[in-house]
Amino acid sequence: MRFPEPMRHGVLLRRYKRFLADVALDDGTETTVHVPNPGAMLGLNSPGLGVWCSDSRSPTRKLPLTLELVEADGGLVGVNTHNPNRIVAEALRDTAIPELCGYASVRPEVKYGEASRIDFLLEGDGRPPCWLEVKNCHFMREAGLAEFPDCVAARSAKHLRELEAMVARGDRAVQLFVVQRTDADRFDTAGDIDAVYHAALRRAADAGVEVLVYACSIDTMSVTLTRPMVWDGRNDLA
């Protein structure tokens, strides 16, 4: 997935009201940018961090700039929670996720469950439908360990219940975590932040929901899904 060009670099001044941040751009301009992330962004919202923003170049858009990347812990971290679906769509098209290859049809945003929409529905002759839910992960407290979520994620726990229901009826269901940071080599849930989600993911996996975790390569031009990562929580299911 390529970012719109050119990206604008600056320094974060403050993040507030969840979807807004003030940024001092390198040209000396201070401006408010859109933050497409409903989470807490723990560790990524501190004043003084370097940031990269895409520019819509739209004269009618109230906030032309969108926060895309944060410079943290010596690397780049993707904070736009809309991007993982774009990243995964590209990876599915390029058959870059071996576990999800071989489907003739990939449909986004299909209605299912309790008034929800699945991120992708994969279908193919002779195979059960595959319901694919995608989550963005950018939280890190321990070196190398990416965690999800960084705040209470009741809606995400609901999605896991819906995936379990798909498995119960004989379909395939997959929860895919896209780790948008370059310094992680393993993944787990942040049980101290959301114990309900921590338990829900393990329950879903035990019920047959497949849990995939993929790392990304990130630069100021693009983000690409690269390789599978270890889920520490699998040890709990042994």
C-alpha positions in Angstrom: 0.0 0.0 0.0 1.5 3.3 -1.1 0.9 6.6 0.7 -0.3 9.6 -1.2 2.7 11.7 -2.2 4.3 13.8 -0.9 4.1 13.0 2.8 4.6 15.9 5.2 7.0 15.6 8.2 6.6 17.4 11.5 6.6 17.1 15.3 3.5 16.1 17.3 2.4 18.9 19.6 -0.7 17.3 21.1 -3.3 14.7 20.3 -6.9 15.4 21.6 -10.5 14.5 21.1 -9.3 11.1 19.7 -9.4 12.2 16.1 -7.4 15.5 16.2 -3.7 16.4 16.6 -1.7 19.6 16.4 1.5 19.2 14.5 4.4 21.6 13.8 5.5 20.9 10.3 9.1 21.1 9.2 8.4 24.4 7.3 7.4 26.1 10.6 3.7 25.8 10.0 1.5 24.6 12.9 -1.7 22.9 11.8 -4.4 20.5 13.0 -4.4 17.1 11.3 -6.9 14.2 11.3 -6.0 11.2 13.4 -7.8 8.1 12.0 -7.4 6.0 15.2 -10.1 5.6 17.9 -7.7 3.9 20.3 -5.5 5.3 23.1 -2.3 5.3 21.0 -0.3 4.7 24.2 3.4 5.4 23.7 2.6 7.1 20.4 0.9 10.3 21.5 3.7 12.1 23.4 4.5 15.7 22.4 7.8 15.9 20.5 7.5 12.6 18.6 8.2 12.9 14.8 5.2 12.2 12.6 4.5 11.8 8.9 1.2 13.0 7.5 -0.4 12.4 4.1 -1.8 15.3 2.2 -5.2 15.0 0.5 -4.5 18.2 -1.5 -8.3 18.7 -1.4 -9.3 22.4 -1.2 -12.7 21.4 0.3 -11.5 19.1 3.0 -11.5 20.7 6.5 -8.4 18.9 7.6 -6.2 18.2 4.5 -3.5 16.3 6.4 -3.9 12.8 7.9 -1.6 11.4 10.5 -0.1 8.2 9.1 3.2 7.3 10.8 4.8 8.1 14.2 8.6 7.9 14.8 9.0 5.8 18.0 11.7 3.5 19.4 14.0 4.1 16.5 11.5 3.0 13.8 8.2 3.9 12.1 4.8 3.0 13.4 1.6 3.0 11.4 -1.3 4.5 13.3 -4.0 4.9 10.6 -6.4 2.1 11.5 -8.0 2.3 8.0 -4.8 1.2 6.4 -4.6 -2.5 7.5 -7.6 -3.3 5.3 -5.9 -1.7 2.3 -2.7 -3.6 3.2 -4.5 -6.9 3.5 -6.5 -6.4 0.3 -3.2 -5.8 -1.6 -1.6 -8.9 0.1 -4.6 -11.1 -0.8 -4.4 -9.9 -4.4 -0.7 -10.7 -4.5 -1.2 -14.1 -2.8 1.2 -12.9 0.0 -0.7 -14.6 2.8 -0.2 -18.4 2.2 -2.9 -19.4 4.7 -5.5 -17.4 2.7 -4.5 -18.4 -0.9 -6.7 -20.3 -3.4 -10.0 -18.4 -3.1 -11.6 -17.3 -6.3 -13.5 -14.4 -4.8 -12.6 -11.8 -2.2 -15.4 -9.5 -1.1 -15.0 -6.6 1.4 -17.5 -5.3 3.9 -20.0 -8.1 3.8 -22.9 -8.0 6.3 -22.9 -10.8 8.9 -23.4 -11.5 12.6 -25.0 -9.0 15.0 -25.5 -6.0 12.6 -21.8 -6.2 11.7 -19.7 -6.2 8.5 -16.8 -8.6 8.0 -13.7 -7.0 6.6 -13.3 -9.7 3.9 -15.3 -12.8 2.8 -13.2 -15.3 0.8 -15.1 -17.8 -1.3 -14.1 -20.6 -3.7 -15.7 -23.7 -5.2 -15.5 -26.7 -3.0 -14.3 -24.8 0.0 -16.2 -23.4 3.0 -16.5 -19.6 3.1 -13.7 -17.9 5.0 -14.7 -14.9 7.2 -11.7 -12.7 7.7 -11.5 -10.0 10.4 -8.5 -7.6 10.3 -7.2 -5.6 13.3 -4.4 -3.0 13.5 -1.7 -3.4 16.1 0.8 -0.7 17.0 1.1 -0.9 20.8 4.4 -1.9 22.5 5.6 -1.8 26.1 8.2 -4.6 26.1 10.9 -4.6 23.4 9.8 -6.9 20.5 6.3 -7.6 21.8 3.4 -6.0 20.0 0.1 -6.0 22.0 -3.6 -5.5 21.2 -5.6 -3.7 22.3 -4.3 -0.4 23.8 -7.7 0.4 25.3 -10.9 -1.5 26.2 -12.1 -3.1 22.9 -15.7 -4.3 23.4 -16.5 -4.1 19.7 -13.5 -6.2 18.9 -14.6 -8.9 21.4 -18.0 -8.9 19.7 -16.3 -9.6 16.4 -14.6 -12.6 17.9 -18.0 -14.0 19.1 -19.3 -13.5 15.6 -16.4 -15.4 14.1 -17.0 -18.2 16.5 -20.6 -18.4 15.2 -19.3 -18.8 11.7 -17.0 -21.7 12.7 -20.0 -23.3 14.6 -22.0 -23.4 11.4 -19.2 -25.1 9.4 -17.4 -22.1 7.8 -13.9 -20.9 8.3 -13.1 -17.8 10.3 -9.8 -16.0 10.7 -8.7 -13.1 12.9 -5.7 -11.4 11.3 -3.6 -8.9 13.3 -1.5 -6.5 11.1 1.4 -5.3 13.2 2.2 -1.8 11.8 5.6 -1.4 13.4 9.1 -2.5 12.4 10.5 -3.5 15.8 8.2 -6.4 16.7 8.8 -10.1 16.4 6.0 -11.5 18.5 2.4 -10.7 19.6 0.0 -11.1 22.5 -3.1 -9.5 23.9 -2.8 -6.9 26.6 -4.8 -8.7 29.3 -4.2 -6.0 31.9 -5.8 -3.4 29.7 -8.7 -5.5 28.5 -9.2 -8.8 30.3 -12.4 -9.6 28.4 -10.7 -9.4 25.0 -7.7 -11.3 26.3 -10.0 -14.2 27.3 -12.2 -13.8 24.2 -9.3 -14.4 21.8 -8.2 -17.5 23.5 -11.8 -18.8 23.7 -12.3 -18.1 20.0 -9.0 -19.8 19.0 -10.0 -22.8 21.1 -13.4 -22.9 19.3 -11.6 -23.0 15.9 -11.1 -19.4 14.9 -7.7 -19.2 13.3 -5.4 -16.4 14.6 -2.8 -15.0 12.2 -0.3 -12.3 13.0 1.7 -10.6 10.2 4.5 -8.0 10.4 4.9 -5.2 8.0 7.8 -3.3 6.3 7.2 0.4 6.6 8.8 3.5 5.1 7.5 6.9 4.2 6.4 5.7 0.8 4.5 2.5 1.6 3.5 -0.3 4.0 3.7 -3.9 2.9 2.7 -7.1 4.7 5.8 -9.2 5.0 6.0 -12.3 7.3 4.1 -14.2 10.0 4.8 -13.5 13.6 4.6 -15.6 16.7 1.5 -15.3 18.9 2.7 -15.8 22.5 -0.9 -16.6 23.6 -0.8 -20.0 21.7 1.1 -21.3 24.7 -2.1 -20.8 26.8 -4.0 -23.2 24.5 -1.6 -26.1 24.8 
